[in-house]
Amino acid sequence: MSGTEELLVEVDRLAAELDHADPPTLLDVRWRLTGPPGHDDYLAGHLPGAVFVDLDTALCGPPGVGGRHPLPDPGALRGALRAAGVRSGHPVVVYDGGDGLAAARAWWTLRWAGHRPVRLLHGGFPAWVAAGREVSTDAPTARPGDVEVHPGALPVLDAGQAAALASADDAVLLDVRAAPRFRGEVEPIDPVAGHVPGAANLTAGEYVGADGRFPAAEVLRDRFAAVGVQGAREVGAYCGSGVTAAQAVLALHLAGRPDAALYVGSWSNWVADPSRPVATGPTPER
């Protein structure tokens, strides 16, 4: 992590900041891979002043050969962020329904677009409610923002770069999906099971809790070191469609690897080309 930049904010700290004359811009990005849309949750109750931003349509591009959650068009992203009130250089806080997945992808997307500072509400909406903080059903009209989008402020990998990383002796490509999906025993979403040859499996539960809370930095460093991250020249991460892996990149930032790259297309992009090799079985010895 570069400098003293904060990546997470706790409930009490955020509540105090929201009492300021010019509080952070709050983005509610609640989302589910399947099930009711997150906007329904937002309408039922959200942090006061928060604006809902849809992960699928505002923060990602249309699904296709680039994957299920590819990079957004920069112009479209700028429009969505401005409509949500994001201002250049003004703090943004993102939160979701508690697992931290959508919020981490929102954090990553804003950072990739060149916006800082961005923080994630640690524990998300459930942590806010558990602390007895105020919940609103009013949908505010955001003051139009003036944010500019400068793509590439965080590193990304395409399929070729991901393959090169996975095969290099001094680099690590992390596959953070559940172990049975990595081993190719089951694939509930994508048409082909398995993993990128040479990738190492570290399931998300190893570096973040089900409540979306991260352990201390030293614990994160130890868990990433177990799969070869410590001392690696380069490190990247992928999952099914680049959402869970964005959370892995956030965890790597917390562990002191701000150079961690995201394979945005992830497995859904990899298997879109049948000529790409597919490996099965456990993480190979290196």
C-alpha positions in Angstrom: 0.0 0.0 0.0 1.5 3.3 -1.0 2.0 6.0 1.6 -0.7 6.2 4.3 -3.7 5.9 2.0 -6.7 4.4 3.8 -8.6 1.7 1.9 -11.2 0.8 4.6 -13.4 2.9 6.9 -15.1 1.7 10.0 -18.7 2.6 10.8 -18.0 5.1 13.6 -15.5 6.9 11.6 -17.8 7.2 8.6 -20.7 8.3 10.7 -18.6 11.2 12.1 -17.5 12.2 8.6 -21.1 12.2 7.4 -21.8 15.0 9.9 -19.2 17.3 8.2 -20.3 20.1 6.0 -18.9 18.4 2.9 -19.2 14.7 3.6 -17.8 11.8 1.4 -19.8 10.8 -1.6 -21.6 7.5 -0.6 -22.2 4.9 -3.3 -24.5 1.9 -2.5 -23.5 -0.9 -4.8 -25.4 -3.8 -3.3 -25.5 -6.7 -5.8 -26.1 -10.4 -6.1 -24.8 -12.8 -8.7 -28.3 -14.4 -8.6 -31.5 -13.3 -6.9 -33.3 -10.0 -6.4 -31.5 -6.9 -7.8 -29.6 -4.8 -5.3 -31.7 -1.7 -6.1 -34.6 -3.4 -4.2 -32.4 -3.5 -1.1 -31.4 0.1 -1.6 -35.1 1.2 -1.7 -35.8 -0.7 1.5 -33.2 1.2 3.4 -29.7 2.6 2.9 -27.1 5.0 4.5 -28.4 8.5 4.5 -27.3 10.4 1.4 -26.2 7.3 -0.4 -26.8 7.0 -4.2 -27.3 3.6 -5.8 -25.0 2.6 -8.5 -25.5 -0.7 -10.4 -22.5 -2.9 -10.7 -23.6 -4.7 -13.8 -24.7 -1.7 -15.9 -22.7 1.3 -14.5 -19.4 -0.2 -13.3 -18.9 -2.9 -15.9 -19.3 -3.2 -19.6 -21.8 -5.5 -21.3 -21.1 -9.2 -21.0 -19.6 -11.1 -23.9 -16.3 -12.5 -25.1 -14.5 -10.1 -22.7 -16.2 -11.9 -19.8 -19.3 -11.5 -17.7 -18.0 -8.3 -16.0 -15.6 -6.6 -18.4 -14.1 -3.2 -18.1 -16.6 -0.4 -18.6 -16.5 2.1 -21.5 -14.6 5.1 -20.0 -17.2 7.6 -21.3 -20.1 5.6 -20.0 -18.4 5.2 -16.6 -17.7 8.9 -16.4 -21.4 9.6 -17.1 -22.5 7.1 -14.4 -20.1 8.4 -11.8 -21.0 12.0 -12.5 -24.7 11.2 -12.2 -24.0 9.6 -8.8 -22.3 12.9 -7.7 -18.6 11.8 -7.8 -16.4 14.8 -7.9 -12.7 15.0 -8.8 -10.5 14.6 -5.8 -13.5 14.3 -3.4 -13.6 11.3 -1.1 -15.8 8.4 -2.1 -17.0 5.6 0.2 -18.5 2.4 -1.3 -20.5 -0.3 0.5 -22.6 -3.4 -0.3 -24.6 -6.0 1.4 -21.8 -7.2 3.6 -19.7 -9.7 1.7 -17.6 -6.9 0.3 -17.6 -8.3 -3.3 -19.4 -5.6 -5.2 -17.9 -2.9 -3.0 -14.4 -4.1 -3.8 -15.1 -4.2 -7.5 -16.5 -0.6 -7.2 -13.4 0.4 -5.3 -11.2 -1.2 -7.9 -13.1 0.4 -10.8 -12.9 3.9 -9.4 -9.2 3.5 -8.6 -8.6 2.0 -12.1 -10.4 5.1 -13.5 -7.9 7.3 -11.7 -10.2 8.5 -8.8 -8.8 8.9 -5.3 -9.5 8.7 -2.5 -11.8 5.7 -2.4 -12.6 3.6 0.7 -14.7 0.6 1.4 -17.1 0.6 4.4 -15.7 -2.3 6.4 -18.5 -4.8 6.9 -20.9 -3.0 4.6 -24.5 -2.2 5.3 -24.9 -4.9 7.9 -22.2 -3.4 10.0 -23.9 0.0 9.8 -27.2 -1.5 10.9 -25.6 -3.5 13.7 -24.1 -0.3 15.1 -27.6 1.2 15.4 -26.9 3.9 12.8 -29.6 5.7 11.0 -31.1 4.1 7.9 -33.0 6.1 5.2 -35.5 5.3 2.5 -35.2 8.7 0.9 -33.5 8.6 -2.5 -31.5 11.8 -2.7 -30.9 13.7 -5.9 -27.2 13.8 -6.3 -25.5 17.0 -7.2 -23.9 16.4 -10.6 -20.3 15.4 -10.3 -17.3 16.5 -12.4 -15.1 13.5 -12.1 -12.8 12.6 -15.1 -12.0 9.0 -16.0 -8.4 8.2 -16.7 -8.2 4.4 -17.4 -5.3 2.4 -16.3 -4.5 3.8 -12.9 -4.5 0.2 -11.6 -2.8 -2.7 -13.5 -4.9 -5.1 -15.5 -4.2 -8.4 -17.3 -5.6 -9.7 -20.5 -5.6 -13.5 -21.2 -2.1 -13.5 -22.7 -0.6 -11.6 -19.8 -2.4 -13.8 -17.3 -1.0 -16.9 -19.0 2.5 -15.4 -19.0 2.2 -14.6 -15.3 1.0 -18.1 -14.4 3.9 -19.7 -16.2 6.7 -17.5 -14.9 9.0 -18.7 -12.2 9.1 -15.4 -10.4 5.4 -14.5 -10.6 2.1 -15.7 -9.2 -1.4 -15.8 -10.8 -4.0 -16.4 -8.1 -7.3 -18.1 -8.8 -9.5 -17.2 -5.9 -12.5 -19.4 -6.8 -13.7 -22.3 -4.7 -11.3 -25.2 -4.8 -13.7 -27.7 -6.6 -14.1 -25.1 -9.4 -10.4 -24.6 -9.6 -9.7 -28.4 -9.8 -12.3 -28.7 -12.5 -14.7 -31.0 -10.5 -17.7 -28.6 -10.9 -18.5 -25.5 -12.8 -21.9 -23.9 -12.0 -21.6 -20.8 -14.2 -19.2 -21.0 -17.0 -19.2 -23.7 -19.8 -15.8 -25.2 -19.1 -14.3 -26.3 -15.7 -10.7 -26.0 -14.6 -8.1 -23.2 -14.3 -5.4 -21.3 -16.1 -2.4 -23.6 -16.4 0.2 -22.7 -13.7 -2.3 -20.7 -11.5 -2.3 -21.1 -7.8 -5.5 -21.6 -5.9 -6.3 -19.4 -2.8 -10.0 -19.4 -2.1 -11.5 -16.1 -1.0 -12.3 -17.4 2.5 -8.5 -17.5 3.2 -8.2 -13.7 3.1 -11.6 -12.3 3.9 -14.5 -13.3 6.2 -18.0 -14.1 5.1 -18.9 -10.7 6.7 -16.6 -8.9 4.3 -14.1 -8.1 7.0 -10.3 -8.5 6.4 -7.9 -9.8 9.0 -4.8 -7.7 10.0 -2.2 -6.9 7.4 0.3 -9.4 8.9 -2.2 -12.2 8.7 -2.9 -11.3 5.1 0.8 -11.3 4.3 1.2 -14.8 5.8 -1.8 -16.2 3.8 -0.6 -14.8 0.5 3.0 -15.9 1.3 1.7 -19.5 1.5 1.0 -19.5 -2.2 4.2 -17.7 -3.2 3.3 -14.1 -3.3 6.1 -13.0 -1.0 9.1 -12.3 -3.1 7.2 -12.6 -6.4 8.1 -10.1 -9.0 4.5 -9.8 -10.2 1.2 -11.0 -8.8 -2.2 -11.1 -10.4 -5.6 -12.5 -9.5 -8.7 -13.8 -11.3 -12.0 -15.5 -10.5 -15.1 -16.3 -12.5 -15.7 -12.8 -13.8 -13.4 -10.3 -12.1 -15.6 -9.4 -9.0 -14.2 -11.7 -6.3 -10.7 -11.2 -7.7 -11.1 -7.4 -7.3 -11.6 -8.2 -3.6 -8.4 -10.2 -3.7 -6.6 -7.2 -5.2 -7.9 -5.1 -2.4 -6.6 -7.6 0.1 -3.2 -7.6 -1.6 -3.1 -3.8 -1.3 -3.8 -4.2 2.4 -1.0 -6.8 2.6 1.5 -4.4 0.9 1.2 -5.3 -2.8 -0.4 -2.3 -4.5 1.1 -3.6 -7.8 -1.3 -6.5 -7.9 -3.0 -6.8 -11.2 -6.6 -7.9 -12.0 -7.4 -10.2 -14.8 -10.8 -8.5 -15.4 -12.2 -11.0 -17.9 -11.2 -13.9 -15.6 -12.3 -17.4 -16.3 -15.4 -16.3 -18.2 -13.1 -14.6 -20.7 -10.5 -17.4 -20.7 -12.9 -20.1 -21.8 -14.5 -17.9 -24.4 -11.6 -18.9 -26.7 -11.6 -22.7 -27.0 -8.0 -22.7 -28.1 -6.8 -21.6 -24.7 -5.5 -24.5 -22.5 -7.4 -25.6 -19.5 -5.8 -27.4 -16.5 -7.5 -29.5 -13.8 -6.5 -30.9 -10.5 -4.8 -29.2 -7.5 -2.3 -26.4 -7.6 0.9 -27.8 -9.1 4.2 -27.8 -7.4 6.6 -25.1 -8.6 
